Each structure stands twice: as C-alpha cells, then as structure tokens.
C-alpha cells in the first residue's frame, strides 16, 4: 500500500509541476497523460471498476482518498471517488478506512465553521 501511496503522491507532484511549467493547451495534453497514468486502466474505467466491486480499484480509491494528493482538480476527483466508494461493496476493514476519511472530513468542516 505504501508503494501505491508513493506512486499517487509522485504523480501528483508531476501534475503540479506540469501545471506550473507547461502553458495552456500543452498542459491539457500532459494532464490527460498523467491522469491516465495515475488511474489504472484510465480515469473512467477506475470508477466503473469500483462500482462493479473490483478489489484493486477499490483499494486504489481508498488509498487515493486517504493520501489526499494535491494537484489541478484533485479534490474534485477525491469527492467523486468518495461518492463511488460509499456505494461500493467494501470489506469491513475497507469500510472502516472510508469511515475514518469521512470523519476527518467532518472534523475539518466543523473547525472551519465560526459560531456566533
């Protein structure tokens, strides 16, 4: 799992670097290439596999949401993965991992709120 986490973070770093160094439409091409590299079988295919209960896709999704990589559109992707994982057939250990992610998100939101 650590290798997968390192791979996700490394690829996120490459996307951030490309975003800062490559202009306009050339970045879009590089971004698409890196996203396809990041998601085994491609972005859309990973979401489909999570829905069908593919264990490796579910594990990838869990590691991604746990790692919280930061790059262009990363939080959108994370939100979409969380939605898919909520409806996936998870093992008890996987469900516990997702629960920890969701609880952490809830705590962050509560800290941001200001009470009058």
Residue frames relative to the residue before (quaternion, step in Angstrom):
aa qw qx qy qz dx dy dz
X 1.0000 0.0000 0.0000 0.0000 0.00 0.00 0.00
X 0.6237 0.5430 -0.3549 0.4362 3.60 1.00 -0.75
X 0.6247 0.5332 -0.3459 0.4537 3.60 1.01 -0.73
X 0.6444 0.5074 -0.3149 0.4776 3.58 1.02 -0.78
X 0.6368 0.5171 -0.3195 0.4744 3.58 0.97 -0.83
X 0.6556 0.5008 -0.3050 0.4758 3.60 0.97 -0.87
X 0.6317 0.5309 -0.3259 0.4614 3.59 1.01 -0.82
X 0.6530 0.5079 -0.3101 0.4685 3.59 0.92 -0.89
X 0.6910 0.4755 -0.2828 0.4653 3.58 0.84 -0.94
X 0.6305 0.5293 -0.3291 0.4626 3.59 1.02 -0.77
X 0.6766 0.4806 -0.2891 0.4771 3.57 0.90 -0.93
X 0.6059 0.5417 -0.3489 0.4666 3.59 1.06 -0.72
X 0.6441 0.5193 -0.3137 0.4660 3.58 1.00 -0.81
X 0.6434 0.5123 -0.3194 0.4707 3.58 1.03 -0.77
X 0.6412 0.5107 -0.3252 0.4715 3.58 1.01 -0.77
X 0.6415 0.5164 -0.3262 0.4642 3.61 0.93 -0.86
X 0.6550 0.5122 -0.3090 0.4617 3.56 0.92 -0.92
X 0.6588 0.5046 -0.3055 0.4670 3.60 0.89 -0.92
X 0.6356 0.5493 -0.3271 0.4328 3.57 0.98 -0.86
X 0.7169 0.4382 -0.2458 0.4834 3.58 1.04 -0.76
X 0.7726 0.4040 -0.1887 0.4519 3.57 1.05 -0.73
X 0.7360 0.3889 -0.2260 0.5060 3.60 1.10 -0.56
X 0.3648 -0.7705 0.4829 0.2002 3.59 -0.69 1.05
X 0.9193 0.0077 0.0203 0.3930 3.51 -1.38 0.62
X 0.8695 -0.0162 0.0421 0.4919 3.50 -0.87 -1.08
X 0.5882 0.5600 -0.3778 0.4445 3.59 1.14 -0.49
X 0.6152 0.5330 -0.3468 0.4661 3.58 1.08 -0.65
X 0.6207 0.5587 -0.3477 0.4264 3.59 0.95 -0.85
X 0.6530 0.5058 -0.3055 0.4737 3.58 0.97 -0.85
X 0.6826 0.4762 -0.2839 0.4760 3.59 0.91 -0.94
X 0.6147 0.5455 -0.3379 0.4587 3.58 1.04 -0.78
X 0.6581 0.5063 -0.3095 0.4634 3.59 0.87 -0.91
X 0.6456 0.5185 -0.3170 0.4625 3.59 0.99 -0.82
X 0.6975 0.4726 -0.2762 0.4624 3.57 0.88 -0.91
X 0.6227 0.5199 -0.3407 0.4753 3.60 1.05 -0.69
X 0.6525 0.4989 -0.3179 0.4737 3.60 0.96 -0.79
X 0.6299 0.5104 -0.3295 0.4838 3.57 1.12 -0.63
X 0.6568 0.5352 -0.3027 0.4366 3.56 0.99 -0.88
X 0.7685 0.3152 -0.1650 0.5317 3.57 0.89 -0.96
X 0.4153 -0.7289 0.4870 0.2429 3.60 -0.50 1.18
X 0.8208 0.1433 -0.1379 0.5354 3.58 -0.64 1.12
X 0.6398 -0.5210 0.3226 0.4638 3.58 1.29 0.03
X 0.6846 -0.5257 0.3495 0.3645 3.50 -1.27 0.61
X 0.7249 0.4380 -0.2564 0.4658 3.60 0.64 -1.11
X 0.6399 0.5433 -0.3258 0.4349 3.58 1.00 -0.82
X 0.6180 0.5478 -0.3452 0.4458 3.59 1.04 -0.74
X 0.6550 0.5032 -0.3110 0.4701 3.58 0.96 -0.85
X 0.6327 0.5213 -0.3275 0.4698 3.59 1.00 -0.79
X 0.6710 0.5084 -0.2994 0.4490 3.57 0.91 -0.93
X 0.6075 0.5326 -0.3586 0.4677 3.59 1.04 -0.70
X 0.6587 0.5195 -0.3085 0.4484 3.59 0.93 -0.90
X 0.7213 0.4286 -0.2529 0.4816 3.58 1.03 -0.74
X 0.5765 -0.6399 0.3565 0.3620 3.58 1.29 0.09
X 0.3118 0.7592 -0.5138 0.2500 3.60 1.19 0.39
X 0.4577 -0.7412 0.4295 0.2381 3.56 -0.56 1.19
X 0.6840 0.4767 -0.3048 0.4604 3.59 0.89 -0.84
X 0.6378 0.5105 -0.3290 0.4736 3.60 1.06 -0.68
X 0.6312 0.5182 -0.3266 0.4758 3.58 1.03 -0.78
X 0.6522 0.5052 -0.3166 0.4682 3.58 0.93 -0.87
X 0.6293 0.5240 -0.3346 0.4663 3.58 0.95 -0.83
X 0.6664 0.5138 -0.3002 0.4492 3.58 0.88 -0.96
X 0.6605 0.5050 -0.3054 0.4643 3.57 0.95 -0.85
X 0.6595 0.4934 -0.3150 0.4715 3.58 0.90 -0.88
X 0.6267 0.5402 -0.3359 0.4500 3.59 0.99 -0.81
X 0.7170 0.4356 -0.2800 0.4666 3.61 0.73 -0.96
X 0.6275 0.5194 -0.3391 0.4707 3.60 1.12 -0.56
X 0.6892 0.4997 -0.2740 0.4476 3.59 0.97 -0.88
X 0.1528 -0.8315 0.5130 0.1487 3.59 1.17 -0.60
X 0.0450 0.8178 -0.5721 0.0430 3.62 0.63 1.03
X 0.2537 -0.7707 0.5699 0.1296 3.53 -1.16 0.63
X 0.3378 0.6834 -0.5927 0.2600 3.53 -0.76 1.17
X 0.7516 -0.3743 0.2816 0.4643 3.57 -1.32 0.10
X 0.8561 0.0333 -0.1004 0.5058 3.59 -0.68 1.21
X 0.3588 0.7675 -0.4765 0.2349 3.61 1.21 0.21
X 0.6799 0.4862 -0.3070 0.4552 3.59 0.98 -0.75
X 0.5760 0.5483 -0.3683 0.4816 3.57 1.16 -0.54
X 0.6575 0.5014 -0.3023 0.4742 3.57 0.91 -0.95
X 0.6490 0.5271 -0.3141 0.4498 3.58 0.93 -0.89
X 0.6450 0.5186 -0.3134 0.4657 3.58 0.95 -0.87
X 0.6638 0.4997 -0.3018 0.4675 3.58 0.94 -0.87
X 0.6435 0.5127 -0.3241 0.4669 3.58 1.00 -0.79
X 0.6337 0.5239 -0.3370 0.4587 3.60 0.93 -0.83
X 0.6417 0.5224 -0.3277 0.4560 3.60 0.92 -0.85
X 0.6735 0.4804 -0.3000 0.4750 3.59 0.92 -0.89
X 0.6704 0.5102 -0.3053 0.4439 3.58 0.91 -0.89
X 0.5927 0.5753 -0.3641 0.4303 3.61 1.07 -0.64
X 0.7564 0.3681 -0.1904 0.5061 3.58 1.10 -0.69
X 0.5271 0.6334 -0.4096 0.3913 3.59 1.28 0.04
X 0.5109 -0.6103 0.5107 0.3250 3.52 -1.32 0.40
X 0.0210 -0.8362 0.5456 -0.0513 3.56 -0.02 1.35
X 0.4948 -0.5959 0.5282 0.3480 3.53 -1.24 0.50
X 0.6722 -0.4871 0.3448 0.4382 3.59 -1.21 0.23
X 0.6431 0.5105 -0.3244 0.4696 3.61 1.01 -0.73
X 0.6551 0.4965 -0.3081 0.4790 3.59 0.97 -0.83
X 0.6397 0.5205 -0.3251 0.4628 3.58 0.98 -0.80
X 0.6385 0.5164 -0.3219 0.4712 3.58 1.03 -0.74
X 0.6378 0.5192 -0.3260 0.4663 3.60 0.99 -0.79
X 0.6598 0.4907 -0.3058 0.4800 3.59 0.95 -0.86
X 0.6179 0.5481 -0.3380 0.4511 3.58 1.02 -0.78
X 0.6431 0.5145 -0.3207 0.4679 3.61 0.97 -0.82
X 0.6279 0.5225 -0.3344 0.4700 3.59 1.00 -0.79
X 0.6839 0.4917 -0.2852 0.4574 3.57 0.85 -0.97
X 0.6434 0.5117 -0.3222 0.4695 3.59 1.00 -0.79
X 0.6323 0.5252 -0.3234 0.4688 3.57 1.02 -0.77
X 0.6365 0.5213 -0.3182 0.4711 3.58 1.01 -0.83
X 0.6499 0.5202 -0.3092 0.4598 3.56 0.97 -0.91
X 0.6517 0.5166 -0.3145 0.4577 3.60 0.94 -0.87
X 0.6383 0.5226 -0.3251 0.4624 3.59 0.98 -0.81
X 0.6571 0.5074 -0.3100 0.4634 3.58 0.94 -0.87
X 0.6638 0.5077 -0.3084 0.4544 3.57 0.95 -0.85
X 0.6413 0.5219 -0.3268 0.4578 3.61 1.03 -0.68
X 0.6528 0.5266 -0.3101 0.4476 3.57 1.11 -0.69
X 0.6058 0.5695 -0.3582 0.4248 3.57 1.10 -0.58
X 0.2004 -0.7480 0.6173 0.1389 3.51 -1.06 0.73
X 0.2475 -0.7745 0.5687 0.1241 3.51 -0.82 1.02
X 0.2928 -0.7647 0.5560 0.1425 3.54 -0.92 0.98
